[in-house]
Amino acid sequence: MVFAAALRRATLQARGFKAAVFVLAALPLADLVWRAATVQLGADPEHALIWATGRWALRLLLLTLAITPLRQLTGLAELARLRRMLGLWTFAYAVLHFFCYLWLVNDFSAASVVHDAARHPFVLAGLSALLMLLPLALTSCDAAIRRLGARRWRALHRLVYLIAPVAVFHAWWGQLAKHHTGEPRVYAAILAALLGWRVWRRLRAAAPRHAA
């Protein structure tokens, strides 16, 4: 009975932590809605909406990638429970980013988007990242894992290691003309560290162990 009570308490704490992270992920969106409703988006509200939604999509993508290293460093297996939710929030902000761009820049013209993508590599990169995120979001449920099988599901979700560099390129190149690459450089450094950690772990696991 003591073990059951402790397990129930731990489960409730985990659910509470997950709910808190959900609320924190929703706060930037709530802030944007509030600022838009009260006309507090600054002199260039269109750019503010597009940049803010894209920024949070990229931040949450990097945070999703950080879950595994954090779990390995801290030993907190519960952190893995956050990965799916953070991935879905990443997709939600990415869709909002595209919607704002489609609406505020292209007036819902698909032809204009195609023209932009042909002229600007960063637009093509952003569209590519969003399209690659789509199958990950659609297969984020347990039913999809059962249908695909764990092996194929893991292979599909390794797309994130391509999506993240493409998304960082999109942010960096998109700000290059305005000479505002400071923040994208930070994201690039964080991504390099996260991917470097994974490479180091794989190399360490593959290295032969010599007896002392």
N, C-alpha and C positions, 0 to 999 in steps of 0.2 A: 504493500500500500504506500509506503514511503517513496519507493521508486516511481510508482505511478503518479504520485502527486508531484514529484520533482520533474517528471517528464512533461506533465500537463503544464506546469509553471514555465518550463523552458519553451514549450510550444507557444504559449501565450506571449511570452517575451519576444520570440522570433516574429510572431505575427504583428506585434506592436511595432517592432523595429522596421519591418517591411512596410507597414502602413505609414510610418514616419518618413521613410525614404520616398514613398509614392507622393506624399504631400509636398516634400521638398522639390521633387521633379516637376510638380504641377505649378509651383509658385512662380517661376518665370513667365509662364503662360498667363497666369492670373494677373501678374504685374503688367504685362503687355496689353491685355484686354482693358484693364483699368486706365492705363495711360492713354490708350486710343480713345476710350469713351470720354475722358476728361481733357482731351486735346493737349496732352503733355508729352508728345513724341518728338518735340523739337522742330527745328526749321525744315527738316527733310523727313517727314513721317514715313514716306514710302521706303526710303533707305533704312530707317531705324527698324521698321518691321522686318524687312528682308534680312538685314544683318543679324538682328537679335535672334530670330528663329533659326537661322543657319548656325549661329554661334552655339546655341544651346543643343542643337542636334549633334554638332561635333564634340562638344564637351561631354555629353552623355554617351556618345560612342566611345570616347576615350575612357570614360569611367567604367563602361561595360567591359572594355578590354583590361582594365586594371583589376577587375574582380579576382581573376585567377592568381596574379602575383600577390595581391593582398591576402588571399586565402592561404597561399603557400607560406608567406612570411609570418602570418599571425597564427596559423593553425585553426582559424575559425571557419569550419566547414559551412556554417550557416550563411556565410557571405554568398555562396553559390546560388542561394535561393533568390538573390536580387538580380541575377544576370538577365533572366528572361524579361522581367519587368522593365529594367533599364533599357534593354534592347528595343522593347515596344515603344517606350517613351522617345528613344532616339528616332525611330521611324515616324512617330507622330510629329515631332518637331521638324523632321526633314520634309514631310508632306506639307506642313504649314509653310515652310520656307519656299517650297516650289509653288504653292498656291498663291502666296504673296507676290512672288516673281511673275507668275502667269497673269495675275490680276493687275497689279500695280505698274508693271513694266510693259506687258504685252497685251493688256486688255482682252485676255482670254483668247488670243489668237495663236493657234497651234503653228501656223505658218511662220509667225514672228519668232516663236521659240526655235523652230528648226533653222531659221535664218541666223539667229543668235548663236546656236550651237555650231553652225558651219563656220562662223567668223571668229568665235571666241573659244579657245580650248578650255577655259575654266568653266564655261557654261556646259560644254559637252561632258566635262569631268563630273560636274554636279548632277547632271541627268543620269550619267552612268552609275554613280554611287546610289542614287535613289532607286533606279531599276534593279540594282543588285541587292538592295535592302528589301525589296518587295518579297521575294521568295523566302527570305529569312523570317520576315514578319508573319507571312502566311503559314509557315511551318513551325511556329513557336509553341504550339499546343502539344499536349501529350498524345493526342490522337494522331497527329502528323508523324511523331516519332514512331508510333506503332505501325503506321502505314508504310513509311519509308524504310524502317529498320534503323537501329541505332547507328550502324556503320555508315549507311548512306546519308543519314541525317547529320552526323558529325562532319562528313565530307562536304555537304552543302553549306553548313554553317562556318566552315573554314573560309568562305568567301569574305568574311569580315576582315581577314588579313589583307585582302586586296581593296576592300571598300575604304578602310581607314586611310591608307596613303592617298587614294584618289580624292577623298574628302578633304584631306589636308591641302593637297595641291589646289583643289577648287577654292578653298578659303584664301590661300596664299596668293595665287595668281589673280583672284578677284580683287584683292586689295593692293596689288602691285602698282597699278596705275595711279592710285591715290597715295602711294608711299606710306601705307599703314600696315606694314607687314610684321610689326612687332608682335602682336598677339598670335598670328598664324605661325610665327617662328617658335613661339612657346609650345604651341600644339604639336609642331613637328618634332621638337625636342622630347616632349612627353611620349609621343608615338615611338620615336627611336628607342627610348628607354624601355618601353613596354615590349616591343618586338625583340630588342636586344636581350631582355631578361629571358624570354622564351627560347631564343637561340642558345643562350648560355646554359639553360637548364637541360636542353636536349643534348648539347655537346657533353655536358657533365654526366648525364645518364648513359650516354653511348661510350664514354671513355672506359677503357679496361681498368679494372681494379687490381692492383698488384698487392699481393700479401706482404705485410710488413716483415 
